[in-house]
Amino acid sequence: MHSRPFQFTAYAQNKGAESEGQVQSLRDWMLTDAFWRWAWCVSLIVAMLAGVACYEWWDDIVRVWPAAARLYLPG
């Protein structure tokens, strides 16, 4: 009987140490203004595309989800 069910190897410890530098560089990049400008631009574009898609396919959306017709009542 072993007192510890899992034995960590030197490979597993080294593997974690190698990716630690990559995680740190990603964190450093996320703290820059350029990253957040890029992220906001991408999210704005995705939101606009979702809005255009809903506008273009509204009849199909109402056919699949009839309750959506109550969201827009013309006149």
C-alpha positions as CSV (number, residue, x, y, z in Angstrom):
1,M,0.0,0.0,0.0
2,H,1.2,3.4,-0.9
3,S,0.6,6.4,1.3
4,R,0.2,8.7,-1.7
5,P,-2.0,7.6,-4.6
6,F,-0.4,9.8,-7.1
7,Q,3.3,10.2,-7.7
8,F,4.5,13.3,-9.5
9,T,7.4,12.8,-11.9
10,A,10.1,15.3,-12.8
11,Y,8.6,15.5,-16.3
12,A,5.3,16.8,-14.9
13,Q,7.0,19.3,-12.7
14,N,9.1,20.6,-15.6
15,K,6.2,20.8,-18.0
16,G,4.4,23.1,-15.6
17,A,7.4,25.3,-15.2
18,E,7.7,25.7,-19.0
19,S,4.2,26.8,-19.5
20,E,4.4,29.3,-16.6
21,G,6.4,31.7,-18.8
22,Q,3.7,31.5,-21.5
23,V,1.0,32.3,-19.0
24,Q,2.9,35.2,-17.6
25,S,3.5,36.7,-21.1
26,L,-0.3,36.3,-21.9
27,R,-1.1,38.1,-18.6
28,D,1.3,40.9,-19.5
29,W,-0.2,41.2,-22.9
30,M,-3.7,41.4,-21.4
31,L,-2.7,44.4,-19.3
32,T,-1.8,46.5,-22.4
33,D,-4.1,49.1,-23.9
34,A,-3.7,47.6,-27.3
35,F,-5.1,44.2,-26.2
36,W,-8.3,45.9,-24.8
37,R,-8.7,48.1,-27.9
38,W,-8.5,45.0,-30.1
39,A,-10.9,43.1,-27.8
40,W,-13.5,45.9,-27.8
41,C,-13.3,46.2,-31.6
42,V,-13.8,42.5,-32.1
43,S,-16.7,42.3,-29.6
44,L,-18.4,45.3,-31.4
45,I,-18.0,43.7,-34.8
46,V,-19.5,40.4,-33.5
47,A,-22.4,42.2,-31.9
48,M,-23.1,44.1,-35.1
49,L,-23.0,40.8,-37.1
50,A,-25.4,39.2,-34.7
51,G,-27.8,42.2,-35.1
52,V,-27.6,42.0,-38.8
53,A,-28.2,38.3,-38.8
54,C,-31.3,38.7,-36.6
55,Y,-32.6,41.4,-38.9
56,E,-32.0,39.3,-42.0
57,W,-33.5,36.1,-40.6
58,W,-36.3,37.5,-38.5
59,D,-39.0,35.6,-40.3
60,D,-37.2,32.3,-39.9
61,I,-36.6,33.0,-36.2
62,V,-40.3,33.7,-35.7
63,R,-41.1,30.5,-37.5
64,V,-38.9,28.5,-35.1
65,W,-39.7,30.5,-32.0
66,P,-43.2,32.0,-32.3
67,A,-42.8,33.9,-29.0
68,A,-40.2,36.1,-30.7
69,A,-43.0,37.7,-32.7
70,R,-44.2,39.5,-29.6
71,L,-40.8,41.3,-29.4
72,Y,-41.7,43.4,-32.5
73,L,-45.2,44.5,-33.2
74,P,-45.4,46.8,-36.2
75,G,-47.5,49.9,-36.2
